[in-house]
Amino acid sequence: MAGNVACLRGWHPALAKAELESLFPKNQVITLESPRLVALDGELDLEQAAINVNSSGGIQAILTDCIIMDWDHKDETKKQFIQNIRNLIEKSTIHGTIGVFSWRQEGRINGLSGSEIASAIGGIATELGYSINLEEPDHKLGIMLDGYSNKVICGWMLDANMDSSGLSKRRATERPFFKPISLDPKLARLAVNLAGGPMDERIILDPMTGTGGFAIEAATMGRNIIAIDMEEEMVEGTMKNIEWALETPKSTIEVIKGDATKLSQHIPKQWYGKISGVVLDPPYGRNSHGTISHFELLESTLSSVCEVCSKDANLVLILPIKAIKIDNYNQLKDDSLIELLHGDWGDFTVMIENSGWKIKGLWSEHVHSSLSRLILHATIVPQG
């Protein structure tokens, strides 16, 4: 047995790992022999973990009571793996139907078929008296073949976020109100989780909401959200988008016309000190603050955020940078490579610190041949 293993999505495993760490702060996250496989060490709240998977942007599935096979092209190894899964089912105390699902990541494993293994396991489950239901099973067994490490992992799935079509349906071009430059929903969702941490009653703040990408994702996963913008068009458009994406709100959603540099004048008093996460994708064309520079606007906004958020708040800030080589498997370790489109990176890091924040992590994402995107994670610096 190998405990609990999380399978990460392939679009940016390094960011997905950071999201996982934020959602599971009580567990130690350990990278295994593949960048898309991580162990979750420590006790899991299974119900909460299932919610986390379905609310994530970068987590594909979590498997518990895992059995791991290192494929060596020997039939005996495969037979022993299947026998171990039989033992797993036999020792379980579950009741109801079982669904067996297989998928692969990071390429194929030569000589192995996930569907063949799943069929064999389904036969064993039937033999042991369980009914198979692939539509709405009471319990799920997941079989994941990882081509990077040549490992096959089987375990009980808390839940699986296999279908990203829901995110695709919320792309900017599908919304009733949109502007050409908007974040992909999966990145917006991941940023909300990275900033907000575990799902709880605290609230997420987007002080420059624009068309509401962050607010939509926060609201659809049931998080409390305050979205602010200076332009009435954006406020009305964000509300229209949220109503389009969400039939029945399950959380507090407040969209407010206001100034991001003067948040204490706009944030409802009952939320003071309860803002756990801040997500910020500033506009970098014309802004609504007239002649104020981008640096001044951002510094004033971040300082303003510190006045209203919790003492352990996290920030995710997204910035356009000149194109750099992208490594989706690792954090950006050499920040000397960063060239901001607006201003000097060294001056920017000083500004971040002066406004009350400390950089915790940096990642980059490809946009096009001359543009990349910097994803910055920061924590608030305790005052006094």
Buried (B, 14 or more C-beta within 10 A) or exposed (E): EBBBBBBBBBBBBBBBBBBBBBBBEEBEBEBBEBBBBBBBEEEBBBEBBBBBBBBBBBBBBBBBBBBBBEBEEEEEBBEEBBEBBBEBBEEBEEEEBBBBBBBBBBEEBEEBEBEEBBEBBBEBBEEEEBEBBEEEBEBBBBBBBBBBBBBBBBBBBBBBBBEBEEBEEBBBEEBEBBEEBBBBBBBBBBBBBBBBBBBEEBBBBBBBBBBBBBBBBBBBBBBBBBBBBBBEEBBBBBBBBBEBBBEEEEBBBBBBEBBBBEBEEBBEEEBEEBBBBBBBBBBEEEBBBEEEEBBEBBBBBBBBBBEBBBEEBBBBBBBBBEBBEBEBBEBBEEBEBBBBBBBEBEEBBEBBEEBBBEBBBBBBBBBEEEEBBBBBBBBBEEEE
